[in-house]
């Protein structure tokens, strides 16, 4: 009898674990990133936001009410900002005050669970931001922080520069892990109470609210061995934020964390499309990804997020923006699109890149909404997510790659007013006679002849070809 019970318990554990989406499952998904406070109010669209530096009124119920809008673009995963109670003004969720309670500005724990259930009923995944490096800006009076209400739970400032803040120009990893980020009290994960509490907290948060993934904030500011324990305890897929342009440095955090945000590619895409620099940079960064990342196919690729000025703030040419979006959604990795991209938001640095969405009335007829929709739906029908990405052509103004033999993506950085770009592709996977047609204009087709074909890009357009 004891053996039978042991078998049943083991079966239940295996079954519970297997129900959580794996990295391979996440690789098939496309993520819509939003700030809960800025996406949708519970009822109505009461103007914009009186003060974008603090709460604007978005809620969990507001997200539920507009899941059609998200799913209508084709997204099948949502990443929302951290959900725990914050110190005053922490609308973004990154200023923890009480890790055991839900931010009442967004709703109740029941509302969050209702969001998870609503997302799952649509066969979508829910990812939530998780912060384990720091708490809210309370100076050195920790009495209001739950449960870390004493100085013993934080790093001292003894190894830090004056002011205790990290000097990132110093290139000092010890300082990065021990000092404060923008004045935020830095938790000491080597203290047993801090470590075990955070590990237990993330496990309970994921379980209680049926989360499918976590986005881990400020990964380099905490030792890697902690992240290994933290992500294992969560039991779900995790993407870590490593805000750095070095591929080798960022890649070092894949392992302790299943995935990381693709910051080196983000900087490259911004240079290539927003600043119209040489497209050879794509060749260079892709070569480094293959060299340093354990699995480049699960890295979180993005063109914008809440910590950087939006693309259209740097570059107003929508055609260049479309090229950046095309690359992001077609390249290797898990694509993440920041809310408002579909409405052409162009906010500058934080907090101006965190605009409320409701003044747009969730317009599903906007050009960019439909452009993103077309690309995401194409991802789903072609099912190329597990296929290798191979560069087929690169120069200063043109870049082309394939995903297996399913698609070929051709992009340029010349912009709307740039010259016509014509290139002949000779390094390609198709046999003579294969007909390839353009996703955006199905009558725009080319045929492979003598092992090659010619691509023509007009007015800075991108093309996505597939064999028919």
Buried (B, 14 or more C-beta within 10 A) or exposed (E): EEEEEEEEEEEEEEEEEEEBBEBEBBBBBBBBBBBBBBBBBBEEBEEEBEEBEBBBBBBBBBBBBBBEBBBBBBBBBBBBBBBBBBBEEBBBBBBBBBBEEBBEBBBBBEBBBBBBEBBEEEEBBBBBBBBBBBBBBBEEEBEEBBEBBEEEBBBEBEEBBEEBBBBEEEEBEEBBBBBBBEEBBBBBBEBEEBBEBBBEBBBBBBEEBBBBBBBBBBBBBBBBEBBEBBBEBBBBBBBBBBBBBBBEBBBBBBBBBBBBBBBBBBBBBBBBBBEBBBBBBBBBBBEBBEEBBEBBBBBBBBBBBBBBBBBBBBBEBBBBBBBBBBBBBBBBBBBBBBBBBBBBBBBEEBBBBBBBBBEBEBEEEBEBBEBBBBBBBBBEEBEBBEBEBBBBBBBBBBBBBBBBBBBBBBBBBBBEEBEEBEBEBEEBBBEEEBBBBBBBEEEBEBEBEEEEBEBEBEBBBBBBBBBE
